[in-house]
């Protein structure tokens, strides 16, 4: 069977798409981003009534304790580590995860 350059290109693009889809989603925890972009993200969420001011405060406080890089799949474990060290309560960990999921679903998280 003869493979043309178009077929090879198509197979390469399909393979790249599959590999990209299989990679774990990473949350970018960038200290330079948190001041401006995080505030904008939370303000947008507040304006859209996706979160309350109290939830925005919880998100900010817990997010500040997370160290990069963080894979989305590992987020519950990272939160549990903060709970185990006494840095946050279990209620704060649960709230953060639920808030994060709402923001992610609304496409506000990178």
Long-range contacts (C-beta under 8 A, 24 or more apart in sequence): 24-71, 24-72, 24-73, 25-71, 25-72, 25-73, 26-69, 26-70, 26-71, 26-72, 27-66, 27-69, 27-70, 27-71, 27-72, 27-75, 27-100, 27-109, 27-110, 28-68, 28-69, 28-110, 29-63, 29-66, 29-67, 29-68, 29-69, 29-70, 30-68, 34-63, 34-64, 38-63, 41-103, 41-108, 41-109, 44-108, 45-102, 45-103, 45-106, 45-108, 48-106, 50-102, 50-103, 50-106, 50-108, 51-99, 51-102, 51-103, 55-95, 55-99, 58-92, 58-95, 58-96, 58-99, 59-96, 59-99, 59-100, 59-103, 61-88, 61-92, 62-88, 62-92, 62-93, 62-96, 63-96, 72-104, 75-100
